Amino acid sequence: MGKRITTVLQDHDAVLAWLAGRIQSARGSEREFVQHEFLQCVGTHVLAIDSVLKPVLQQVGVSSQLSDWCEANENLKSGLAEALTSVNDEARFDAALKRITTMLNQVREQEGERLATLLTQHLSDGELRLLGADVRLFLGHRVCKLGRA
């Protein structure tokens, strides 16, 4: 059950990776649009972790066991801030995008088995279902909006 939550996060990571690739090949107004979508998705990802997952991890007392994952997510916020401030400078934005992509890869690696195992060990099946629904709703809303754009 905890694996489902990490799968949702990793699916969202895949969308972010796809958008990052699209930014590299896009030009003009298309690039601006894809940059905007990417930045919104990264923000949503960070917010989902801060608003949905971290409080649960703190409540069950396992956040310290995932300190490197939490730190990677904090670094992702810094990368997002850097990208937001450089959106009009293509070279600076591309450098920030590269750092964000690296950070997303680190987060994805850390989201794998450890997070799923800790969630499964400390939450009931019902709690995991609710948490999974919260994460899916949080992230899925953004992906659905992207699909309609």
C-alpha positions as CSV (number, residue, x, y, z in Angstrom):
1,M,0.0,0.0,0.0
2,G,2.8,2.4,0.8
3,K,4.3,1.5,-2.6
4,R,1.2,3.0,-4.3
5,I,2.0,6.4,-2.7
6,T,5.6,6.3,-3.9
7,T,4.4,5.2,-7.3
8,V,2.1,8.3,-7.5
9,L,5.1,10.5,-6.6
10,Q,7.3,8.8,-9.1
11,D,4.7,9.1,-11.8
12,H,4.6,12.8,-11.1
13,D,8.4,12.9,-11.2
14,A,8.2,11.3,-14.7
15,V,5.8,14.1,-15.8
16,L,8.3,16.6,-14.5
17,A,11.2,14.9,-16.4
18,W,9.1,15.0,-19.6
19,L,8.3,18.7,-19.1
20,A,12.0,19.4,-18.5
21,G,12.9,17.7,-21.8
22,R,10.2,19.7,-23.6
23,I,11.7,22.9,-22.3
24,Q,15.0,22.1,-23.9
25,S,13.4,21.7,-27.4
26,A,10.8,24.5,-27.2
27,R,11.3,28.0,-28.4
28,G,9.5,31.3,-28.0
29,S,6.0,31.3,-26.5
30,E,5.9,27.5,-26.5
31,R,9.0,27.5,-24.2
32,E,7.4,30.1,-21.9
33,F,4.3,28.0,-21.7
34,V,6.2,24.8,-20.9
35,Q,8.5,26.6,-18.4
36,H,5.4,27.9,-16.6
37,E,3.8,24.4,-16.5
38,F,7.1,22.9,-15.3
39,L,7.5,25.4,-12.5
40,Q,3.9,25.0,-11.4
41,C,4.3,21.2,-11.3
42,V,7.5,21.4,-9.3
43,G,5.8,23.8,-6.9
44,T,2.8,21.4,-6.6
45,H,5.2,18.5,-6.0
46,V,7.0,20.4,-3.2
47,L,3.7,21.5,-1.7
48,A,2.3,18.0,-1.7
49,I,5.3,16.7,0.2
50,D,5.2,19.6,2.6
51,S,1.4,19.7,3.1
52,V,0.5,16.0,2.9
53,L,3.5,13.7,3.5
54,K,5.8,15.5,5.9
55,P,3.1,16.1,8.6
56,V,2.2,12.4,8.5
57,L,5.9,11.4,8.7
58,Q,6.3,13.7,11.7
59,Q,3.1,12.5,13.3
60,V,4.3,8.8,13.3
61,G,7.8,9.8,14.3
62,V,9.8,8.7,11.2
63,S,10.7,11.9,9.6
64,S,14.2,11.7,11.1
65,Q,14.7,8.4,9.3
66,L,14.1,10.2,6.0
67,S,16.2,13.3,6.7
68,D,18.1,13.0,3.5
69,W,14.8,12.8,1.6
70,C,13.4,15.8,3.5
71,E,16.7,17.7,2.8
72,A,16.5,16.8,-0.9
73,N,13.0,18.3,-1.0
74,E,14.2,21.4,0.7
75,N,16.9,21.7,-2.0
76,L,14.3,21.3,-4.6
77,K,12.5,24.4,-3.2
78,S,15.7,26.4,-3.5
79,G,16.1,25.2,-7.1
80,L,12.5,26.2,-7.8
81,A,13.2,29.7,-6.4
82,E,16.3,30.0,-8.5
83,A,14.4,28.9,-11.6
84,L,11.6,31.4,-10.9
85,T,14.0,34.3,-10.6
86,S,15.8,33.3,-13.9
87,V,12.8,32.5,-16.1
88,N,13.6,35.4,-18.4
89,D,17.3,34.5,-18.8
90,E,17.5,31.3,-20.8
91,A,21.0,30.4,-19.9
92,R,20.4,30.9,-16.1
93,F,17.1,29.1,-16.3
94,D,18.6,26.1,-18.2
95,A,21.3,25.9,-15.4
96,A,18.6,26.0,-12.8
97,L,16.6,23.4,-14.7
98,K,19.6,21.1,-14.8
99,R,20.0,21.4,-11.0
100,I,16.3,20.8,-10.5
101,T,16.4,17.7,-12.7
102,T,19.4,16.4,-10.7
103,M,17.5,17.1,-7.4
104,L,14.4,15.3,-8.7
105,N,16.5,12.2,-9.5
106,Q,17.8,12.3,-6.0
107,V,14.3,12.6,-4.5
108,R,13.0,9.9,-6.7
109,E,15.7,7.5,-5.6
110,Q,15.0,8.2,-2.0
111,E,11.2,8.0,-2.4
112,G,11.5,4.4,-3.5
113,E,11.6,1.5,-1.1
114,R,12.5,3.4,2.2
115,L,9.5,5.7,2.1
116,A,7.1,2.9,1.1
117,T,8.5,0.6,3.8
118,L,8.2,3.2,6.6
119,L,4.7,4.2,5.6
120,T,3.6,0.6,5.5
121,Q,5.2,-0.1,8.9
122,H,3.6,2.9,10.7
123,L,0.2,3.4,9.0
124,S,-2.9,1.1,8.8
125,D,-4.2,0.1,5.4
126,G,-7.1,2.6,5.8
127,E,-4.7,5.5,6.7
128,L,-2.5,4.5,3.7
129,R,-5.5,4.6,1.4
130,L,-6.5,8.1,2.6
131,L,-2.9,9.4,2.4
132,G,-2.6,7.9,-1.1
133,A,-5.9,9.6,-2.2
134,D,-4.7,12.9,-0.8
135,V,-1.4,12.7,-2.7
136,R,-3.2,11.6,-5.9
137,L,-5.7,14.4,-5.6
138,F,-3.0,17.0,-4.9
139,L,-0.8,16.0,-7.7
140,G,-3.4,14.7,-10.1
141,H,-5.2,18.0,-10.2
142,R,-2.1,19.6,-11.6
143,V,-1.5,16.8,-14.2
144,C,-5.1,16.9,-15.3
145,K,-4.9,20.6,-15.9
146,L,-1.7,20.1,-17.9
147,G,-3.4,17.5,-20.0
148,R,-6.2,19.9,-20.9
149,A,-3.9,22.7,-21.8
